[in-house]
Amino acid sequence: MHHESTVVEEDTSRKGGLDGYFKISQRGSSVKQEVVAGLTTFLAMVYSVIVVPSMLGAAGFNQGAVFIATCLVAAFGSLLMGLWANLPMAIGCAISLTAFTAFSLVLGQGISIPVALGAVFLMGVVFTAITVTGVRQWILTNLPSGIAHGTGIGIGLFLLLIAANGVGLVVQNPHDGLPVALGEFTSLPVLMSIVGLAAIFGLEKRQVPGGILLVIIAISIFGLIFDPNVTYQGLFAMPSFGGEGESLLGTMDIMGALNPVVIPSVLALVMTAIFDATGTIRAVAGQAKLLDKDGQIIDGGKALTSDSVSSIFAGFVGGAPAAVYIESAAGTAAGGKTGLTATVVGGLFVLLLFLSPLSYLVPAYATAPALMYVGLLMMSNVSKLDMSDSVDALSGLMCAVFIVLTGNIVTGIMLGFGSLVIGRVISGEAKRLNVGTVIIAIVLVAFYAGGWAI
């Protein structure tokens, strides 16, 4: 803890206080680098305050109320991660879990909104319990290295596909054949995304500080001038916490969520969060080089607790379950190494509560290059696979590829674990398997075989 830096010292040298608290120079960063990283991550994940309300809105949630909840969850989670865990990871409402909450729970199973929020809250409680008891850390420790790297590669590819699809560079193939095809190449979003991505390659090679951020800002300005869809809609708007019956704060129905019908859904949320969010934390920490000599995350326990506690908070304020955002890798790519990065993100989400009209100024094709760049960077994990241990390496690649082909991180991890265990047994290397790996493989396969998976 940091009780030794007295108040007087903080006044005389503010930088000393910041640097000491966040261990900035110790981790080889600077305050400026951290702030730029925070801004970059924020811009890369700010789309969530548009996507999450629209998804939950489709399920009948009040969109304005969800916008506020989404900002609050991101602010709370990121500040907790920054100030307490001191890691450059931002937290927000997880898109995968938001989709499950909206489309599966509310629309699919007809569960009412208060009960769905109760389910999110319960999921947070169970998730936190699993984290505090060390079950989640145990899973992280038992991630075989091939699958650990494979998850990073797969998440990178997945991110690339999501960003490319978001701007129409890759679209669903309307004809027979493979499911994806090239979109309208000459359209503005596609051209801007490709040029932006190439520009990031160049700027990063020249080590221009905040290169990713510069591209995001430049394309946003370009869009404002040339794209009729990007309009300035004002600057400041007070957050309305909803009139009577509009706000979602504290409207959750926990007893309703304890209904035997809803419990499997709560567990499906927990399972997905464990592997999805844990894989993401692992991938971002690896990319920021914040792993210790045993390959475990520095202060990993606090990182895991931060995101599970944020899900409890999400249920309370009326948002979707929270998780670390893979977009945090945009910030670590920009040099973020400490909690100051996440603290900046959290502070910006607090501001966004009051500056909601500004979010319309950053078009999807301005942040897509950043996400595609990060995706490509994460795919460079391929070089870390140890091909001399082919069963491990190929299981990792299996995990990577199927994360993308199924659009689901947990599915890839399940197939990776399954093929690792079977491959080890058949290759006569069964003694290299530890009990943890086998247990995780069996649980994951059973989870899918039973039809509980998201």
Secondary structure, 3 states (H helix, E strand, C coil): CCCCCCHHHHHHCHHHHHHHHHCCCCCCCCHHHHHHHHHHHHHHHCCHHHHHHHHHHHCCCCHHHHHHHHHHHHHHHHHHHHHHHCCCCCEEECHHHHHHHHHHHHHHCCCCHHHHHHHHHHHHHHHHHHHHCCHHHHHHHCCCHHHHHHHHHHHHHHHHHHHHHHCCCEEECCCCCCCEEECCCCCHHHHHHHHHHHHHHHHHHCCCCCHHHHHHHHHHHHHHHHCCCCCCCCCCCCCCCCCCCCCCCCCCCHHHHCCCCCHHHHHHHHHHHHHHHHHHHHHHHHHCCCECCCCCECCHHHHHHHHHHHHHHHHHHCCCCEEECCCHHHHHHCCCCCHHHHHHHHHHHHHHCCCHHHHHHCCHHHHHHHHHHHHHHHHHHHHHCCCCCHHHHHHHHHHHHHHHHHCCHHHHHHHHHHHHHHHHHHCCCHHHCCHHHHHHHHHHHHHHHCCCCC
